Amino acid sequence: MSIESELKSRIEKARARYGDFASTHEALGVALEEWEELKDAVRANAPSSVYEECLDLAAVLIRLAESLDNEAVRLRSVK
């Protein structure tokens, strides 16, 4: 499976399970959790886990970028 198709699959699964982000702040929290998991995988010298965590983080960031098209998310994310 290509990286692009793996990303698409992860994004679709996350949307189906969790729905859209409520705000950019929520998305940042999820991204930071994924970042911590990536750091742990790198420190453990676990290439297969690094690969998985890279895709998980990328999927969250793509979902965040896409969520900015949603007016409700934008309104909840500004001062």
PDB file of N, CA, C and O in Angstrom, chain B, residues numbered from 101:
ATOM      1  N   MET B 101       0.853  -1.176   0.000  1.00  0.00           N
ATOM      2  CA  MET B 101       0.000   0.000   0.000  1.00  0.00           C
ATOM      3  C   MET B 101       0.898   1.238   0.000  1.00  0.00           C
ATOM      4  O   MET B 101       1.902   1.268   0.711  1.00  0.00           O
ATOM      5  N   SER B 102       0.553   2.243  -0.777  1.00  0.00           N
ATOM      6  CA  SER B 102       1.351   3.462  -0.839  1.00  0.00           C
ATOM      7  C   SER B 102       1.118   4.317   0.410  1.00  0.00           C
ATOM      8  O   SER B 102       0.116   4.165   1.109  1.00  0.00           O
ATOM      9  N   ILE B 103       2.050   5.201   0.667  1.00  0.00           N
ATOM     10  CA  ILE B 103       1.904   6.104   1.807  1.00  0.00           C
ATOM     11  C   ILE B 103       0.635   6.945   1.661  1.00  0.00           C
ATOM     12  O   ILE B 103      -0.084   7.168   2.636  1.00  0.00           O
ATOM     13  N   GLU B 104       0.367   7.404   0.452  1.00  0.00           N
ATOM     14  CA  GLU B 104      -0.820   8.220   0.228  1.00  0.00           C
ATOM     15  C   GLU B 104      -2.103   7.466   0.554  1.00  0.00           C
ATOM     16  O   GLU B 104      -3.017   8.019   1.165  1.00  0.00           O
ATOM     17  N   SER B 105      -2.167   6.201   0.144  1.00  0.00           N
ATOM     18  CA  SER B 105      -3.378   5.427   0.428  1.00  0.00           C
ATOM     19  C   SER B 105      -3.472   5.085   1.913  1.00  0.00           C
ATOM     20  O   SER B 105      -4.570   5.025   2.467  1.00  0.00           O
ATOM     21  N   GLU B 106      -2.330   4.861   2.560  1.00  0.00           N
ATOM     22  CA  GLU B 106      -2.353   4.625   4.009  1.00  0.00           C
ATOM     23  C   GLU B 106      -2.839   5.862   4.751  1.00  0.00           C
ATOM     24  O   GLU B 106      -3.635   5.759   5.684  1.00  0.00           O
ATOM     25  N   LEU B 107      -2.360   7.032   4.337  1.00  0.00           N
ATOM     26  CA  LEU B 107      -2.814   8.275   4.959  1.00  0.00           C
ATOM     27  C   LEU B 107      -4.314   8.467   4.771  1.00  0.00           C
ATOM     28  O   LEU B 107      -5.029   8.787   5.720  1.00  0.00           O
ATOM     29  N   LYS B 108      -4.781   8.274   3.559  1.00  0.00           N
ATOM     30  CA  LYS B 108      -6.210   8.425   3.272  1.00  0.00           C
ATOM     31  C   LYS B 108      -7.036   7.492   4.154  1.00  0.00           C
ATOM     32  O   LYS B 108      -8.065   7.895   4.698  1.00  0.00           O
ATOM     33  N   SER B 109      -6.588   6.259   4.292  1.00  0.00           N
ATOM     34  CA  SER B 109      -7.293   5.290   5.124  1.00  0.00           C
ATOM     35  C   SER B 109      -7.339   5.739   6.585  1.00  0.00           C
ATOM     36  O   SER B 109      -8.386   5.654   7.227  1.00  0.00           O
ATOM     37  N   ARG B 110      -6.214   6.212   7.107  1.00  0.00           N
ATOM     38  CA  ARG B 110      -6.167   6.665   8.499  1.00  0.00           C
ATOM     39  C   ARG B 110      -7.062   7.875   8.719  1.00  0.00           C
ATOM     40  O   ARG B 110      -7.741   7.978   9.740  1.00  0.00           O
ATOM     41  N   ILE B 111      -7.059   8.787   7.756  1.00  0.00           N
ATOM     42  CA  ILE B 111      -7.900   9.976   7.868  1.00  0.00           C
ATOM     43  C   ILE B 111      -9.375   9.579   7.872  1.00  0.00           C
ATOM     44  O   ILE B 111     -10.149  10.076   8.690  1.00  0.00           O
ATOM     45  N   GLU B 112      -9.760   8.696   6.970  1.00  0.00           N
ATOM     46  CA  GLU B 112     -11.156   8.252   6.900  1.00  0.00           C
ATOM     47  C   GLU B 112     -11.573   7.525   8.176  1.00  0.00           C
ATOM     48  O   GLU B 112     -12.673   7.749   8.680  1.00  0.00           O
ATOM     49  N   LYS B 113     -10.710   6.661   8.704  1.00  0.00           N
ATOM     50  CA  LYS B 113     -11.029   5.939   9.945  1.00  0.00           C
ATOM     51  C   LYS B 113     -11.182   6.901  11.117  1.00  0.00           C
ATOM     52  O   LYS B 113     -12.093   6.749  11.931  1.00  0.00           O
ATOM     53  N   ALA B 114     -10.290   7.893  11.206  1.00  0.00           N
ATOM     54  CA  ALA B 114     -10.373   8.860  12.301  1.00  0.00           C
ATOM     55  C   ALA B 114     -11.651   9.681  12.209  1.00  0.00           C
ATOM     56  O   ALA B 114     -12.305   9.930  13.222  1.00  0.00           O
ATOM     57  N   ARG B 115     -12.009  10.099  11.004  1.00  0.00           N
ATOM     58  CA  ARG B 115     -13.253  10.872  10.827  1.00  0.00           C
ATOM     59  C   ARG B 115     -14.473  10.035  11.226  1.00  0.00           C
ATOM     60  O   ARG B 115     -15.385  10.525  11.892  1.00  0.00           O
ATOM     61  N   ALA B 116     -14.473   8.771  10.811  1.00  0.00           N
ATOM     62  CA  ALA B 116     -15.605   7.900  11.127  1.00  0.00           C
ATOM     63  C   ALA B 116     -15.711   7.662  12.635  1.00  0.00           C
ATOM     64  O   ALA B 116     -16.813   7.609  13.182  1.00  0.00           O
ATOM     65  N   ARG B 117     -14.584   7.521  13.292  1.00  0.00           N
ATOM     66  CA  ARG B 117     -14.594   7.206  14.724  1.00  0.00           C
ATOM     67  C   ARG B 117     -14.811   8.442  15.593  1.00  0.00           C
ATOM     68  O   ARG B 117     -15.565   8.388  16.565  1.00  0.00           O
ATOM     69  N   TYR B 118     -14.152   9.569  15.250  1.00  0.00           N
ATOM     70  CA  TYR B 118     -14.157  10.742  16.126  1.00  0.00           C
ATOM     71  C   TYR B 118     -14.902  11.946  15.561  1.00  0.00           C
ATOM     72  O   TYR B 118     -15.196  12.887  16.298  1.00  0.00           O
ATOM     73  N   GLY B 119     -15.210  11.932  14.274  1.00  0.00           N
ATOM     74  CA  GLY B 119     -15.834  13.105  13.665  1.00  0.00           C
ATOM     75  C   GLY B 119     -14.811  14.198  13.435  1.00  0.00           C
ATOM     76  O   GLY B 119     -13.605  13.972  13.532  1.00  0.00           O
ATOM     77  N   ASP B 120     -15.308  15.380  13.131  1.00  0.00           N
ATOM     78  CA  ASP B 120     -14.425  16.515  12.879  1.00  0.00           C
ATOM     79  C   ASP B 120     -13.879  17.058  14.189  1.00  0.00           C
ATOM     80  O   ASP B 120     -14.460  16.847  15.253  1.00  0.00           O
ATOM     81  N   PHE B 121     -12.757  17.758  14.099  1.00  0.00           N
ATOM     82  CA  PHE B 121     -12.228  18.442  15.274  1.00  0.00           C
ATOM     83  C   PHE B 121     -13.185  19.553  15.672  1.00  0.00           C
ATOM     84  O   PHE B 121     -13.796  20.191  14.816  1.00  0.00           O
ATOM     85  N   ALA B 122     -13.313  19.782  16.971  1.00  0.00           N
ATOM     86  CA  ALA B 122     -14.164  20.867  17.457  1.00  0.00           C
ATOM     87  C   ALA B 122     -13.482  22.211  17.279  1.00  0.00           C
ATOM     88  O   ALA B 122     -14.147  23.228  17.078  1.00  0.00           O
ATOM     89  N   SER B 123     -12.157  22.219  17.353  1.00  0.00           N
ATOM     90  CA  SER B 123     -11.400  23.466  17.228  1.00  0.00           C
ATOM     91  C   SER B 123      -9.959  23.134  16.869  1.00  0.00           C
ATOM     92  O   SER B 123      -9.535  21.979  16.907  1.00  0.00           O
ATOM     93  N   THR B 124      -9.223  24.178  16.520  1.00  0.00           N
ATOM     94  CA  THR B 124      -7.798  23.974  16.258  1.00  0.00           C
ATOM     95  C   THR B 124      -7.078  23.570  17.533  1.00  0.00           C
ATOM     96  O   THR B 124      -6.070  22.866  17.475  1.00  0.00           O
ATOM     97  N   HIS B 125      -7.573  23.998  18.673  1.00  0.00           N
ATOM     98  CA  HIS B 125      -6.958  23.629  19.949  1.00  0.00           C
ATOM     99  C   HIS B 125      -7.080  22.124  20.203  1.00  0.00           C
ATOM    100  O   HIS B 125      -6.136  21.486  20.669  1.00  0.00           O
ATOM    101  N   GLU B 126      -8.247  21.569  19.892  1.00  0.00           N
ATOM    102  CA  GLU B 126      -8.412  20.118  20.038  1.00  0.00           C
ATOM    103  C   GLU B 126      -7.449  19.388  19.105  1.00  0.00           C
ATOM    104  O   GLU B 126      -6.790  18.432  19.513  1.00  0.00           O
ATOM    105  N   ALA B 127      -7.367  19.835  17.867  1.00  0.00           N
ATOM    106  CA  ALA B 127      -6.481  19.196  16.897  1.00  0.00           C
ATOM    107  C   ALA B 127      -5.028  19.272  17.349  1.00  0.00           C
ATOM    108  O   ALA B 127      -4.272  18.313  17.191  1.00  0.00           O
ATOM    109  N   LEU B 128      -4.639  20.409  17.910  1.00  0.00           N
ATOM    110  CA  LEU B 128      -3.276  20.546  18.406  1.00  0.00           C
ATOM    111  C   LEU B 128      -3.004  19.544  19.522  1.00  0.00           C
ATOM    112  O   LEU B 128      -1.927  18.950  19.574  1.00  0.00           O
ATOM    113  N   GLY B 129      -3.964  19.354  20.407  1.00  0.00           N
ATOM    114  CA  GLY B 129      -3.800  18.373  21.477  1.00  0.00           C
ATOM    115  C   GLY B 129      -3.579  16.975  20.930  1.00  0.00           C
ATOM    116  O   GLY B 129      -2.719  16.242  21.419  1.00  0.00           O
ATOM    117  N   VAL B 130      -4.344  16.605  19.927  1.00  0.00           N
ATOM    118  CA  VAL B 130      -4.194  15.282  19.310  1.00  0.00           C
ATOM    119  C   VAL B 130      -2.835  15.182  18.615  1.00  0.00           C
ATOM    120  O   VAL B 130      -2.152  14.163  18.714  1.00  0.00           O
ATOM    121  N   ALA B 131      -2.451  16.252  17.911  1.00  0.00           N
ATOM    122  CA  ALA B 131      -1.157  16.249  17.212  1.00  0.00           C
ATOM    123  C   ALA B 131      -0.001  16.119  18.209  1.00  0.00           C
ATOM    124  O   ALA B 131       0.965  15.399  17.954  1.00  0.00           O
ATOM    125  N   LEU B 132      -0.104  16.808  19.329  1.00  0.00           N
ATOM    126  CA  LEU B 132       0.962  16.712  20.332  1.00  0.00           C
ATOM    127  C   LEU B 132       1.057  15.305  20.928  1.00  0.00           C
ATOM    128  O   LEU B 132       2.155  14.823  21.209  1.00  0.00           O
ATOM    129  N   GLU B 133      -0.074  14.657  21.119  1.00  0.00           N
ATOM    130  CA  GLU B 133      -0.056  13.260  21.584  1.00  0.00           C
ATOM    131  C   GLU B 133       0.664  12.372  20.576  1.00  0.00           C
ATOM    132  O   GLU B 133       1.485  11.532  20.946  1.00  0.00           O
ATOM    133  N   GLU B 134       0.345  12.570  19.296  1.00  0.00           N
ATOM    134  CA  GLU B 134       1.003  11.775  18.248  1.00  0.00           C
ATOM    135  C   GLU B 134       2.496  12.094  18.184  1.00  0.00           C
ATOM    136  O   GLU B 134       3.311  11.201  17.956  1.00  0.00           O
ATOM    137  N   TRP B 135       2.858  13.365  18.384  1.00  0.00           N
ATOM    138  CA  TRP B 135       4.269  13.763  18.384  1.00  0.00           C
ATOM    139  C   TRP B 135       5.018  13.042  19.508  1.00  0.00           C
ATOM    140  O   TRP B 135       6.128  12.552  19.302  1.00  0.00           O
ATOM    141  N   GLU B 136       4.412  12.980  20.687  1.00  0.00           N
ATOM    142  CA  GLU B 136       5.046  12.282  21.814  1.00  0.00           C
ATOM    143  C   GLU B 136       5.245  10.802  21.494  1.00  0.00           C
ATOM    144  O   GLU B 136       6.280  10.223  21.823  1.00  0.00           O
ATOM    145  N   GLU B 137       4.249  10.193  20.853  1.00  0.00           N
ATOM    146  CA  GLU B 137       4.374   8.784  20.474  1.00  0.00           C
ATOM    147  C   GLU B 137       5.477   8.596  19.438  1.00  0.00           C
ATOM    148  O   GLU B 137       6.193   7.595  19.464  1.00  0.00           O
ATOM    149  N   LEU B 138       5.615   9.551  18.532  1.00  0.00           N
ATOM    150  CA  LEU B 138       6.700   9.486  17.545  1.00  0.00           C
ATOM    151  C   LEU B 138       8.054   9.613  18.235  1.00  0.00           C
ATOM    152  O   LEU B 138       8.982   8.868  17.922  1.00  0.00           O
ATOM    153  N   LYS B 139       8.172  10.548  19.165  1.00  0.00           N
ATOM    154  CA  LYS B 139       9.434  10.692  19.900  1.00  0.00           C
ATOM    155  C   LYS B 139       9.787   9.406  20.637  1.00  0.00           C
ATOM    156  O   LYS B 139      10.941   8.978  20.630  1.00  0.00           O
ATOM    157  N   ASP B 140       8.801   8.796  21.267  1.00  0.00           N
ATOM    158  CA  ASP B 140       9.045   7.541  21.983  1.00  0.00           C
ATOM    159  C   ASP B 140       9.534   6.447  21.034  1.00  0.00           C
ATOM    160  O   ASP B 140      10.444   5.689  21.369  1.00  0.00           O
ATOM    161  N   ALA B 141       8.931   6.371  19.859  1.00  0.00           N
ATOM    162  CA  ALA B 141       9.322   5.352  18.883  1.00  0.00           C
ATOM    163  C   ALA B 141      10.746   5.593  18.384  1.00  0.00           C
ATOM    164  O   ALA B 141      11.513   4.647  18.204  1.00  0.00           O
ATOM    165  N   VAL B 142      11.096   6.861  18.161  1.00  0.00           N
ATOM    166  CA  VAL B 142      12.460   7.182  17.721  1.00  0.00           C
ATOM    167  C   VAL B 142      13.455   6.821  18.817  1.00  0.00           C
ATOM    168  O   VAL B 142      14.493   6.220  18.540  1.00  0.00           O
ATOM    169  N   ARG B 143      13.149   7.180  20.043  1.00  0.00           N
ATOM    170  CA  ARG B 143      14.052   6.887  21.168  1.00  0.00           C
ATOM    171  C   ARG B 143      14.201   5.390  21.399  1.00  0.00           C
ATOM    172  O   ARG B 143      15.233   4.929  21.889  1.00  0.00           O
ATOM    173  N   ALA B 144      13.167   4.635  21.045  1.00  0.00           N
ATOM    174  CA  ALA B 144      13.215   3.176  21.206  1.00  0.00           C
ATOM    175  C   ALA B 144      13.927   2.501  20.033  1.00  0.00           C
ATOM    176  O   ALA B 144      14.089   1.281  20.014  1.00  0.00           O
ATOM    177  N   ASN B 145      14.350   3.308  19.056  1.00  0.00           N
ATOM    178  CA  ASN B 145      15.003   2.755  17.856  1.00  0.00           C
ATOM    179  C   ASN B 145      14.143   1.671  17.210  1.00  0.00           C
ATOM    180  O   ASN B 145      14.615   0.576  16.903  1.00  0.00           O
ATOM    181  N   ALA B 146      12.874   2.004  17.014  1.00  0.00           N
ATOM    182  CA  ALA B 146      11.900   1.066  16.461  1.00  0.00           C
ATOM    183  C   ALA B 146      11.406   1.590  15.117  1.00  0.00           C
ATOM    184  O   ALA B 146      10.370   2.253  15.062  1.00  0.00           O
ATOM    185  N   PRO B 147      12.130   1.302  14.027  1.00  0.00           N
ATOM    186  CA  PRO B 147      11.766   1.864  12.722  1.00  0.00           C
ATOM    187  C   PRO B 147      10.327   1.609  12.297  1.00  0.00           C
ATOM    188  O   PRO B 147       9.692   2.501  11.735  1.00  0.00           O
ATOM    189  N   SER B 148       9.802   0.429  12.548  1.00  0.00           N
ATOM    190  CA  SER B 148       8.419   0.171  12.118  1.00  0.00           C
ATOM    191  C   SER B 148       7.440   1.028  12.907  1.00  0.00           C
ATOM    192  O   SER B 148       6.434   1.478  12.358  1.00  0.00           O
ATOM    193  N   SER B 149       7.718   1.260  14.182  1.00  0.00           N
ATOM    194  CA  SER B 149       6.864   2.139  14.985  1.00  0.00           C
ATOM    195  C   SER B 149       7.022   3.591  14.555  1.00  0.00           C
ATOM    196  O   SER B 149       6.047   4.343  14.543  1.00  0.00           O
ATOM    197  N   VAL B 150       8.243   3.992  14.203  1.00  0.00           N
ATOM    198  CA  VAL B 150       8.464   5.351  13.710  1.00  0.00           C
ATOM    199  C   VAL B 150       7.618   5.582  12.462  1.00  0.00           C
ATOM    200  O   VAL B 150       6.962   6.615  12.332  1.00  0.00           O
ATOM    201  N   TYR B 151       7.636   4.630  11.559  1.00  0.00           N
ATOM    202  CA  TYR B 151       6.845   4.722  10.330  1.00  0.00           C
ATOM    203  C   TYR B 151       5.367   4.921  10.655  1.00  0.00           C
ATOM    204  O   TYR B 151       4.723   5.817  10.109  1.00  0.00           O
ATOM    205  N   GLU B 152       4.831   4.085  11.544  1.00  0.00           N
ATOM    206  CA  GLU B 152       3.414   4.166  11.913  1.00  0.00           C
ATOM    207  C   GLU B 152       3.086   5.506  12.554  1.00  0.00           C
ATOM    208  O   GLU B 152       2.066   6.118  12.237  1.00  0.00           O
ATOM    209  N   GLU B 153       3.943   5.958  13.448  1.00  0.00           N
ATOM    210  CA  GLU B 153       3.680   7.224  14.137  1.00  0.00           C
ATOM    211  C   GLU B 153       3.801   8.415  13.194  1.00  0.00           C
ATOM    212  O   GLU B 153       3.070   9.395  13.342  1.00  0.00           O
ATOM    213  N   CYS B 154       4.712   8.344  12.227  1.00  0.00           N
ATOM    214  CA  CYS B 154       4.798   9.402  11.213  1.00  0.00           C
ATOM    215  C   CYS B 154       3.485   9.526  10.461  1.00  0.00           C
ATOM    216  O   CYS B 154       2.991  10.630  10.233  1.00  0.00           O
ATOM    217  N   LEU B 155       2.924   8.393  10.079  1.00  0.00           N
ATOM    218  CA  LEU B 155       1.653   8.423   9.354  1.00  0.00           C
ATOM    219  C   LEU B 155       0.520   8.927  10.240  1.00  0.00           C
ATOM    220  O   LEU B 155      -0.339   9.680   9.782  1.00  0.00           O
ATOM    221  N   ASP B 156       0.512   8.514  11.510  1.00  0.00           N
ATOM    222  CA  ASP B 156      -0.527   8.993  12.422  1.00  0.00           C
ATOM    223  C   ASP B 156      -0.455  10.506  12.585  1.00  0.00           C
ATOM    224  O   ASP B 156      -1.480  11.184  12.530  1.00  0.00           O
ATOM    225  N   LEU B 157       0.746  11.038  12.786  1.00  0.00           N
ATOM    226  CA  LEU B 157       0.904  12.477  12.941  1.00  0.00           C
ATOM    227  C   LEU B 157       0.521  13.212  11.664  1.00  0.00           C
ATOM    228  O   LEU B 157      -0.172  14.228  11.716  1.00  0.00           O
ATOM    229  N   ALA B 158       0.961  12.711  10.535  1.00  0.00           N
ATOM    230  CA  ALA B 158       0.622  13.336   9.260  1.00  0.00           C
ATOM    231  C   ALA B 158      -0.892  13.362   9.046  1.00  0.00           C
ATOM    232  O   ALA B 158      -1.438  14.354   8.563  1.00  0.00           O
ATOM    233  N   ALA B 159      -1.558  12.285   9.402  1.00  0.00           N
ATOM    234  CA  ALA B 159      -3.011  12.218   9.231  1.00  0.00           C
ATOM    235  C   ALA B 159      -3.706  13.282  10.079  1.00  0.00           C
ATOM    236  O   ALA B 159      -4.643  13.931   9.614  1.00  0.00           O
ATOM    237  N   VAL B 160      -3.253  13.462  11.314  1.00  0.00           N
ATOM    238  CA  VAL B 160      -3.845  14.481  12.179  1.00  0.00           C
ATOM    239  C   VAL B 160      -3.632  15.867  11.588  1.00  0.00           C
ATOM    240  O   VAL B 160      -4.555  16.681  11.559  1.00  0.00           O
ATOM    241  N   LEU B 161      -2.424  16.134  11.118  1.00  0.00           N
ATOM    242  CA  LEU B 161      -2.124  17.463  10.580  1.00  0.00           C
ATOM    243  C   LEU B 161      -2.900  17.746   9.299  1.00  0.00           C
ATOM    244  O   LEU B 161      -3.324  18.877   9.063  1.00  0.00           O
ATOM    245  N   ILE B 162      -3.084  16.729   8.479  1.00  0.00           N
ATOM    246  CA  ILE B 162      -3.900  16.909   7.269  1.00  0.00           C
ATOM    247  C   ILE B 162      -5.348  17.176   7.650  1.00  0.00           C
ATOM    248  O   ILE B 162      -5.992  18.050   7.071  1.00  0.00           O
ATOM    249  N   ARG B 163      -5.867  16.418   8.632  1.00  0.00           N
ATOM    250  CA  ARG B 163      -7.233  16.665   9.094  1.00  0.00           C
ATOM    251  C   ARG B 163      -7.378  18.077   9.641  1.00  0.00           C
ATOM    252  O   ARG B 163      -8.392  18.731   9.398  1.00  0.00           O
ATOM    253  N   LEU B 164      -6.381  18.557  10.373  1.00  0.00           N
ATOM    254  CA  LEU B 164      -6.414  19.920  10.901  1.00  0.00           C
ATOM    255  C   LEU B 164      -6.472  20.924   9.753  1.00  0.00           C
ATOM    256  O   LEU B 164      -7.309  21.826   9.761  1.00  0.00           O
ATOM    257  N   ALA B 165      -5.597  20.774   8.778  1.00  0.00           N
ATOM    258  CA  ALA B 165      -5.586  21.693   7.635  1.00  0.00           C
ATOM    259  C   ALA B 165      -6.935  21.684   6.921  1.00  0.00           C
ATOM    260  O   ALA B 165      -7.453  22.737   6.551  1.00  0.00           O
ATOM    261  N   GLU B 166      -7.493  20.510   6.731  1.00  0.00           N
ATOM    262  CA  GLU B 166      -8.789  20.406   6.059  1.00  0.00           C
ATOM    263  C   GLU B 166      -9.914  21.002   6.903  1.00  0.00           C
ATOM    264  O   GLU B 166     -10.878  21.538   6.356  1.00  0.00           O
ATOM    265  N   SER B 167      -9.802  20.914   8.227  1.00  0.00           N
ATOM    266  CA  SER B 167     -10.867  21.409   9.097  1.00  0.00           C
ATOM    267  C   SER B 167     -10.990  22.927   9.046  1.00  0.00           C
ATOM    268  O   SER B 167     -12.012  23.482   9.449  1.00  0.00           O
ATOM    269  N   LEU B 168      -9.963  23.595   8.558  1.00  0.00           N
ATOM    270  CA  LEU B 168     -10.019  25.058   8.480  1.00  0.00           C
ATOM    271  C   LEU B 168     -11.015  25.535   7.435  1.00  0.00           C
ATOM    272  O   LEU B 168     -11.346  26.720   7.388  1.00  0.00           O
ATOM    273  N   ASP B 169     -11.497  24.619   6.594  1.00  0.00           N
ATOM    274  CA  ASP B 169     -12.567  24.952   5.654  1.00  0.00           C
ATOM    275  C   ASP B 169     -13.924  25.019   6.357  1.00  0.00           C
ATOM    276  O   ASP B 169     -14.889  25.548   5.804  1.00  0.00           O
ATOM    277  N   ASN B 170     -13.994  24.483   7.572  1.00  0.00           N
ATOM    278  CA  ASN B 170     -15.233  24.420   8.339  1.00  0.00           C
ATOM    279  C   ASN B 170     -15.383  25.719   9.140  1.00  0.00           C
ATOM    280  O   ASN B 170     -14.579  26.003  10.028  1.00  0.00           O
ATOM    281  N   GLU B 171     -16.409  26.498   8.821  1.00  0.00           N
ATOM    282  CA  GLU B 171     -16.625  27.794   9.482  1.00  0.00           C
ATOM    283  C   GLU B 171     -16.758  27.640  10.983  1.00  0.00           C
ATOM    284  O   GLU B 171     -16.230  28.470  11.723  1.00  0.00           O
ATOM    285  N   ALA B 172     -17.449  26.603  11.469  1.00  0.00           N
ATOM    286  CA  ALA B 172     -17.647  26.416  12.902  1.00  0.00           C
ATOM    287  C   ALA B 172     -16.310  26.207  13.600  1.00  0.00           C
ATOM    288  O   ALA B 172     -16.084  26.756  14.678  1.00  0.00           O
ATOM    289  N   VAL B 173     -15.440  25.436  13.011  1.00  0.00           N
ATOM    290  CA  VAL B 173     -14.111  25.206  13.598  1.00  0.00           C
ATOM    291  C   VAL B 173     -13.345  26.531  13.639  1.00  0.00           C
ATOM    292  O   VAL B 173     -12.720  26.862  14.647  1.00  0.00           O
ATOM    293  N   ARG B 174     -13.396  27.271  12.556  1.00  0.00           N
ATOM    294  CA  ARG B 174     -12.680  28.554  12.512  1.00  0.00           C
ATOM    295  C   ARG B 174     -13.221  29.506  13.588  1.00  0.00           C
ATOM    296  O   ARG B 174     -12.443  30.186  14.258  1.00  0.00           O
ATOM    297  N   LEU B 175     -14.525  29.557  13.754  1.00  0.00           N
ATOM    298  CA  LEU B 175     -15.123  30.475  14.740  1.00  0.00           C
ATOM    299  C   LEU B 175     -14.753  30.093  16.164  1.00  0.00           C
ATOM    300  O   LEU B 175     -14.576  30.971  17.010  1.00  0.00           O
ATOM    301  N   ARG B 176     -14.632  28.795  16.446  1.00  0.00           N
ATOM    302  CA  ARG B 176     -14.258  28.346  17.782  1.00  0.00           C
ATOM    303  C   ARG B 176     -12.760  28.465  18.032  1.00  0.00           C
ATOM    304  O   ARG B 176     -12.295  28.224  19.146  1.00  0.00           O
ATOM    305  N   SER B 177     -12.017  28.830  17.020  1.00  0.00           N
ATOM    306  CA  SER B 177     -10.563  28.809  17.117  1.00  0.00           C
ATOM    307  C   SER B 177      -9.939  30.202  17.095  1.00  0.00           C
ATOM    308  O   SER B 177      -8.719  30.330  16.986  1.00  0.00           O
ATOM    309  N   VAL B 178     -10.753  31.234  17.195  1.00  0.00           N
ATOM    310  CA  VAL B 178     -10.220  32.601  17.176  1.00  0.00           C
ATOM    311  C   VAL B 178     -10.544  33.307  18.483  1.00  0.00           C
ATOM    312  O   VAL B 178     -11.447  32.913  19.221  1.00  0.00           O
ATOM    313  N   LYS B 179      -9.788  34.353  18.745  1.00  0.00           N
ATOM    314  CA  LYS B 179     -10.038  35.139  19.976  1.00  0.00           C
ATOM    315  C   LYS B 179     -11.202  36.063  19.788  1.00  0.00           C
ATOM    316  O   LYS B 179     -11.561  36.799  20.707  1.00  0.00           O
TER     317      LYS B 179
END
